[in-house]
Amino acid sequence: MALSAQANDPIRLALVESLSGPFANTGEAVFRNLLWAVERVNARGGIALPGGARPLQLERYDSKGQNDEALSAMRAALDGGALAVLQGNSSATAAALLDGLAKHNERNGSRQALYLNYSAVDPVLTNERCSFWHFRFDAHADMRVTALMDVLRDDREVQAAYLIGQDYSFGQAVLRETKRQLGLRRPDVRIVGEELHPMGRVKDFAPYAVKIKASGAQAVITGNWGNDLTLLVKAAREVGFDGKFYTFYGNALGAPAALGEAGVGKVIAVADWLPNVPTPESAEFYRAFRARFPNPAEDYVHMRMQLLIEALARAVAEARSTEAVAVARKLEQARVSLAGRSGHMRAADHQFQQSLVVGVMDRQGTPGVPFDVEGSGYGFRVIKDIAPALAEMPHYCRMARP
């Protein structure tokens, strides 16, 4: 593929994601982020290579939320010459794609490809199941739990917690690590409920919300995302639960609007970046995204996805090739910065190391909240900014290299 490509041929990137079904809004949010990042690279003239500059081209493949569909989409993308498959919204899908890509690369030495992961955060993907072909640009679940626990450690209003998650590898990992860290850092907090529910299939969370309220919990801790989070917080509000939500993804995709005034001071979210990070560079970056996507419903920007594309573009340029092994060897040494935020890839396990921030929901216009979320009138004030060296965790990867 790399040898036969023409000078002006685009470098193909295949987004394999749920673009229909209950999690379509999450897939479309990813597409907007990656599209914006690709446009930035192409506006600079693309990527300089020995045969001439080449643009990036982002192609969409709908996994329909099914692993079999995702694998079929990946095969089509690889047949079409994709340099990289990009996916993240499901660690179970990520594991299936990793296995499929490893087999493809073993059989097709001249058509090898990379897997770039922006959101699949099951820790095993860069530990026991680490792969030379896989690069994760999101903090894994244990890193995110640790950041939330840094806040909960000092939250003495919480004496009882309810743990709820989606019943697959990621949701199970979040509950497992949360219980472990609570035992170490807040042994006084009682776990009054622990529940896993079917992913993407619960239409009415009222029965769960009733149990949460009846438990006496002052806080819910959850890794839920997409509609499984929005419907959960909406049901909790409707039954009168007035406790806090410690979340991975409570800062967008309808969750703030679903809670409204009831969420002020009550929803805590961890992320790699938030719009209200208090720097001029951050504000300029966020305004640029909103100028590109002015519809409030499309307001969900991820710094890590921007850094992913910047890192890939630099790796291809430094490799002077689109051959997957050459690009991977440069990508595992990547150090990138954008809008005052930066990160680097840890070569040993291909886990990106970056700052994490924790924010609390508040009214737009209050100190520290110049920007709201999705036109809701509510945004997230940054209450903790964790440097990469403090967010970093040990790994157990034993990577096999070509």
C-alpha positions as CSV (number, residue, x, y, z in Angstrom):
1,M,0.0,0.0,0.0
2,A,2.7,2.5,1.0
3,L,4.9,1.7,-2.0
4,S,2.1,2.0,-4.6
5,A,0.4,5.1,-3.3
6,Q,0.4,8.1,-5.6
7,A,1.8,11.4,-4.3
8,N,-1.6,13.0,-3.9
9,D,-3.6,10.0,-2.7
10,P,-5.2,10.6,0.7
11,I,-4.1,8.7,3.7
12,R,-7.2,6.9,4.8
13,L,-8.4,6.7,8.4
14,A,-11.4,4.4,9.1
15,L,-13.8,5.4,11.9
16,V,-15.6,2.3,13.0
17,E,-18.3,3.4,15.4
18,S,-22.0,3.2,16.3
19,L,-23.5,5.7,13.9
20,S,-27.0,4.3,14.3
21,G,-29.0,2.8,17.2
22,P,-29.1,3.8,20.8
23,F,-25.5,5.2,20.9
24,A,-25.5,7.0,17.6
25,N,-25.1,10.3,19.3
26,T,-21.8,9.2,20.8
27,G,-20.5,8.0,17.4
28,E,-21.5,11.3,15.7
29,A,-19.8,13.3,18.4
30,V,-16.6,11.3,17.8
31,F,-16.9,11.9,14.0
32,R,-17.2,15.7,14.5
33,N,-14.1,15.8,16.7
34,L,-12.0,13.7,14.4
35,L,-13.2,15.5,11.3
36,W,-12.2,18.9,12.9
37,A,-8.8,17.5,13.7
38,V,-8.3,16.1,10.1
39,E,-9.4,19.5,8.7
40,R,-6.7,21.2,10.8
41,V,-4.0,18.9,9.4
42,N,-5.2,19.3,5.8
43,A,-5.4,23.1,6.2
44,R,-1.7,23.1,6.8
45,G,-1.2,21.3,3.5
46,G,-1.5,17.7,4.7
47,I,1.5,15.5,5.6
48,A,4.8,16.0,3.9
49,L,6.2,12.8,2.5
50,P,9.0,12.0,0.1
51,G,6.7,11.7,-2.9
52,G,4.8,14.9,-2.0
53,A,2.3,16.1,0.6
54,R,-0.7,13.9,1.2
55,P,-4.0,14.8,2.9
56,L,-5.8,12.8,5.5
57,Q,-9.2,11.3,4.7
58,L,-11.6,10.3,7.4
59,E,-14.1,7.5,6.3
60,R,-17.1,6.5,8.2
61,Y,-18.1,2.8,9.0
62,D,-21.2,2.1,11.0
63,S,-20.7,-0.7,13.5
64,K,-24.4,-0.5,14.6
65,G,-23.2,-1.2,18.1
66,Q,-22.4,-4.8,17.2
67,N,-19.0,-6.5,17.4
68,D,-19.7,-8.6,14.2
69,E,-20.6,-5.5,12.3
70,A,-17.5,-3.7,13.6
71,L,-15.3,-6.6,12.4
72,S,-17.0,-6.6,9.0
73,A,-16.5,-2.8,8.8
74,M,-12.9,-3.1,9.7
75,R,-12.3,-5.7,7.0
76,A,-13.9,-3.4,4.4
77,A,-11.7,-0.5,5.6
78,L,-8.6,-2.6,5.4
79,D,-9.5,-3.8,2.0
80,G,-9.8,-0.1,1.0
81,G,-6.3,0.6,2.1
82,A,-6.8,2.3,5.5
83,L,-3.6,3.1,7.4
84,A,-5.5,3.1,10.8
85,V,-8.8,2.0,12.3
86,L,-10.2,4.4,14.9
87,Q,-12.7,3.2,17.5
88,G,-13.4,3.7,21.1
89,N,-17.0,3.6,22.2
90,S,-17.0,0.1,23.7
91,S,-14.1,-1.8,25.2
92,A,-15.7,-5.1,24.2
93,T,-15.7,-4.0,20.5
94,A,-12.1,-2.7,21.0
95,A,-11.0,-6.2,22.1
96,A,-12.7,-7.8,19.1
97,L,-11.1,-5.3,16.7
98,L,-7.7,-5.8,18.3
99,D,-7.9,-9.6,17.8
100,G,-9.1,-9.2,14.3
101,L,-6.4,-6.6,13.4
102,A,-3.6,-8.8,14.8
103,K,-4.7,-11.7,12.6
104,H,-5.0,-9.4,9.6
105,N,-1.5,-7.9,10.1
106,E,0.0,-11.4,10.6
107,R,-1.5,-12.6,7.3
108,N,-1.0,-9.4,5.2
109,G,2.5,-8.1,5.7
110,S,2.1,-5.5,2.9
111,R,-1.3,-4.2,4.1
112,Q,-0.7,-3.9,7.8
113,A,-2.6,-1.2,9.8
114,L,-2.8,0.4,13.2
115,Y,-5.7,0.7,15.7
116,L,-6.0,4.1,17.4
117,N,-8.3,4.1,20.4
118,Y,-9.8,7.3,21.8
119,S,-12.3,6.0,24.4
120,A,-12.1,2.2,25.1
121,V,-10.7,2.4,28.6
122,D,-10.8,-1.2,30.0
123,P,-7.3,-1.3,31.6
124,V,-6.5,-4.8,30.1
125,L,-6.2,-3.3,26.6
126,T,-2.8,-1.8,27.5
127,N,-1.9,-4.4,30.1
128,E,-2.6,-8.1,29.7
129,R,-3.9,-7.6,26.1
130,C,-1.5,-4.9,25.0
131,S,-0.5,-4.9,21.3
132,F,2.1,-3.2,19.2
133,W,-0.6,-2.2,16.8
134,H,-2.8,-0.6,19.4
135,F,-2.4,3.0,20.8
136,R,-4.8,4.3,23.5
137,F,-5.2,8.1,23.7
138,D,-7.7,8.1,26.6
139,A,-6.8,7.6,30.2
140,H,-7.9,4.1,31.2
141,A,-10.6,3.4,33.7
142,D,-8.3,2.9,36.7
143,M,-6.7,6.3,36.0
144,R,-10.1,8.0,35.8
145,V,-11.3,6.3,39.0
146,T,-8.2,7.5,40.7
147,A,-8.9,11.1,39.7
148,L,-12.4,10.9,40.9
149,M,-11.2,9.4,44.2
150,D,-8.9,12.3,44.6
151,V,-12.0,14.5,45.0
152,L,-14.2,12.0,46.8
153,R,-11.4,11.5,49.4
154,D,-12.1,15.0,50.7
155,D,-15.9,14.9,50.3
156,R,-17.0,14.2,53.8
157,E,-20.7,14.6,52.8
158,V,-20.4,11.2,51.2
159,Q,-20.7,8.4,53.8
160,A,-22.6,5.9,51.6
161,A,-22.2,5.2,47.9
162,Y,-24.2,3.3,45.2
163,L,-22.1,1.7,42.4
164,I,-23.8,1.2,39.1
165,G,-22.5,0.4,35.6
166,Q,-23.0,-1.2,32.2
167,D,-22.6,-5.0,32.3
168,Y,-19.6,-5.5,30.0
169,S,-15.8,-5.4,30.5
170,F,-15.5,-1.6,31.0
171,G,-18.4,-1.3,33.4
172,Q,-17.2,-4.2,35.4
173,A,-13.6,-2.7,35.5
174,V,-15.0,0.6,36.8
175,L,-16.9,-1.1,39.7
176,R,-14.0,-3.3,40.6
177,E,-11.5,-0.5,40.8
178,T,-13.9,1.8,42.6
179,K,-14.4,-0.8,45.3
180,R,-10.7,-1.3,45.7
181,Q,-9.9,2.4,45.9
182,L,-12.8,3.2,48.3
183,G,-11.4,0.5,50.6
184,L,-8.0,2.1,50.5
185,R,-8.8,5.8,50.5
186,R,-12.3,6.1,52.1
187,P,-12.8,2.9,54.1
188,D,-15.5,4.8,56.1
189,V,-17.7,5.0,53.0
190,R,-20.3,2.2,52.9
191,I,-21.2,0.6,49.6
192,V,-25.0,0.4,49.9
193,G,-25.6,-0.9,46.3
194,E,-23.7,-2.5,43.5
195,E,-25.4,-3.2,40.2
196,L,-24.6,-3.9,36.6
197,H,-27.3,-3.5,34.0
198,P,-27.6,-4.5,30.3
199,M,-25.8,-2.1,28.0
200,G,-27.9,0.0,25.7
201,R,-31.1,-2.0,26.4
202,V,-32.6,-0.3,29.4
203,K,-35.3,2.2,28.3
204,D,-36.6,3.0,31.8
205,F,-34.1,3.5,34.7
206,A,-36.9,4.3,37.2
207,P,-36.5,0.9,39.0
208,Y,-32.8,1.5,39.4
209,A,-33.4,5.1,40.6
210,V,-35.9,4.0,43.2
211,K,-33.3,1.5,44.6
212,I,-30.7,4.2,44.6
213,K,-32.9,6.6,46.5
214,A,-34.0,3.9,49.0
215,S,-30.4,2.9,49.7
216,G,-29.6,6.1,51.5
217,A,-26.6,6.8,49.3
218,Q,-25.2,10.3,49.2
219,A,-23.4,9.5,45.9
220,V,-23.7,7.4,42.8
221,I,-20.4,6.4,41.2
222,T,-20.8,5.3,37.6
223,G,-18.8,4.9,34.4
224,N,-22.0,4.9,32.3
225,W,-21.9,6.8,29.0
226,G,-24.3,7.8,26.3
227,N,-28.0,7.2,26.8
228,D,-27.3,4.8,29.7
229,L,-26.1,7.8,31.6
230,T,-28.6,10.4,30.5
231,L,-31.5,8.1,31.2
232,L,-30.1,7.2,34.6
233,V,-29.6,10.8,35.8
234,K,-33.0,11.8,34.5
235,A,-34.7,8.9,36.3
236,A,-32.8,9.8,39.5
237,R,-34.0,13.4,39.3
238,E,-37.6,12.3,38.7
239,V,-37.7,10.1,41.8
240,G,-36.2,12.9,43.9
241,F,-32.7,11.5,44.5
242,D,-30.7,14.5,45.8
243,G,-27.2,13.0,46.1
244,K,-24.2,13.4,44.0
245,F,-23.0,11.7,40.8
246,Y,-19.4,10.9,40.4
247,T,-19.1,10.2,36.7
248,F,-16.7,9.5,33.8
249,Y,-18.9,11.2,31.3
250,G,-21.5,13.4,33.1
251,N,-20.3,16.6,31.4
252,A,-22.2,16.2,28.1
253,L,-24.5,14.3,25.7
254,G,-27.7,15.5,27.5
255,A,-26.8,14.7,31.1
256,P,-26.5,18.3,32.3
257,A,-29.7,19.3,30.7
258,A,-31.5,16.2,32.0
259,L,-30.6,17.2,35.6
260,G,-30.9,20.9,35.3
261,E,-30.8,22.9,38.5
262,A,-30.8,19.7,40.5
263,G,-27.3,18.9,39.2
264,V,-25.6,22.1,40.4
265,G,-22.8,21.2,42.7
266,K,-23.9,17.5,42.5
267,V,-22.4,16.2,39.2
268,I,-18.7,15.5,39.2
269,A,-17.0,14.5,35.9
270,V,-13.5,13.5,35.0
271,A,-12.0,14.2,31.6
272,D,-8.8,14.9,29.8
273,W,-10.0,18.5,29.2
274,L,-13.0,20.6,29.9
275,P,-14.1,23.8,28.2
276,N,-13.7,25.8,31.3
277,V,-10.0,25.0,31.8
278,P,-8.9,28.5,32.9
279,T,-6.4,29.5,30.2
280,P,-6.7,31.8,27.2
281,E,-5.5,29.0,24.9
282,S,-8.2,26.7,26.1
283,A,-10.9,29.3,25.6
284,E,-9.7,30.1,22.1
285,F,-9.6,26.3,21.3
286,Y,-13.2,25.9,22.5
287,R,-14.5,28.9,20.7
288,A,-13.0,27.6,17.5
289,F,-14.8,24.3,17.8
290,R,-18.1,26.1,18.5
291,A,-17.5,28.2,15.4
292,R,-17.0,25.1,13.3
293,F,-20.0,23.3,14.9
294,P,-22.4,26.1,16.1
295,N,-25.4,23.8,16.8
296,P,-25.6,23.5,20.6
297,A,-26.6,19.8,20.2
298,E,-23.1,19.2,18.6
299,D,-21.2,20.7,21.6
300,Y,-18.9,17.9,22.7
301,V,-15.2,18.4,22.1
302,H,-12.4,16.1,23.1
303,M,-8.9,17.3,23.4
304,R,-7.5,13.8,23.3
305,M,-9.0,13.2,19.8
306,Q,-7.3,16.3,18.6
307,L,-4.0,15.2,20.1
308,L,-4.5,11.7,18.5
309,I,-4.7,13.1,15.0
310,E,-1.8,15.5,15.6
311,A,0.3,12.6,16.9
312,L,-0.5,10.4,14.0
313,A,0.3,13.2,11.5
314,R,3.6,13.8,13.1
315,A,4.5,10.1,13.2
316,V,3.7,9.7,9.5
317,A,5.8,12.7,8.6
318,E,8.7,11.5,10.8
319,A,8.5,8.0,9.5
320,R,8.5,9.4,5.9
321,S,6.2,6.5,5.1
322,T,2.7,5.2,5.5
323,E,4.0,1.7,6.3
324,A,2.3,0.7,9.6
325,V,5.4,-0.6,11.4
326,A,7.4,2.5,10.6
327,V,4.6,4.8,11.7
328,A,4.0,2.8,14.9
329,R,7.7,3.1,15.9
330,K,7.4,6.9,15.6
331,L,4.0,7.0,17.2
332,E,5.1,5.2,20.3
333,Q,7.6,8.1,20.8
334,A,5.0,10.8,20.2
335,R,5.0,14.1,22.2
336,V,2.3,16.5,21.2
337,S,0.8,19.8,22.4
338,L,-2.3,21.8,21.4
339,A,-4.0,24.8,23.0
340,G,-1.8,24.6,26.1
341,R,-2.5,20.9,26.7
342,S,0.1,18.2,26.0
343,G,0.8,14.5,26.3
344,H,3.1,11.7,25.3
345,M,2.8,8.1,24.4
346,R,4.4,5.6,26.8
347,A,6.3,3.2,24.5
348,A,6.2,0.3,26.9
349,D,2.4,-0.2,26.7
350,H,1.1,2.4,24.2
351,Q,-0.9,4.2,26.9
352,F,-1.0,8.0,26.3
353,Q,0.0,10.0,29.3
354,Q,-1.8,13.4,29.7
355,S,-3.3,15.7,32.3
356,L,-6.7,14.9,33.7
357,V,-9.2,17.4,35.1
358,V,-12.2,17.0,37.4
359,G,-15.1,19.4,37.2
360,V,-18.3,20.1,39.1
361,M,-21.5,21.2,37.4
362,D,-22.5,24.8,38.0
363,R,-24.6,27.6,36.4
364,Q,-23.0,29.4,33.4
365,G,-21.8,32.8,34.5
366,T,-20.7,31.8,38.0
367,P,-17.0,32.1,38.7
368,G,-15.0,29.6,36.7
369,V,-17.9,28.8,34.3
370,P,-17.8,31.1,31.3
371,F,-19.0,28.3,29.0
372,D,-22.1,26.1,29.3
373,V,-22.7,22.6,27.8
374,E,-25.0,22.1,24.8
375,G,-26.9,25.3,25.4
376,S,-28.1,24.0,28.8
377,G,-27.1,27.0,30.8
378,Y,-24.9,24.7,32.9
379,G,-21.2,24.0,32.6
380,F,-18.4,22.4,34.6
381,R,-16.0,24.4,36.8
382,V,-12.6,22.8,37.1
383,I,-11.8,21.8,40.7
384,K,-8.8,19.7,40.1
385,D,-6.1,19.6,37.3
386,I,-3.9,16.5,37.6
387,A,-0.5,16.6,35.9
388,P,0.5,13.6,33.6
389,A,3.1,12.4,36.1
390,L,0.5,12.2,38.8
391,A,-2.1,10.6,36.6
392,E,0.3,7.9,35.4
393,M,-0.1,4.4,36.7
394,P,2.0,1.2,36.5
395,H,1.5,-1.2,33.6
396,Y,1.7,-5.0,33.2
397,C,2.2,-5.0,29.4
398,R,4.6,-7.6,27.9
399,M,4.5,-6.4,24.3
400,A,5.4,-8.6,21.4
401,R,7.1,-6.5,18.7
402,P,7.5,-7.2,15.0
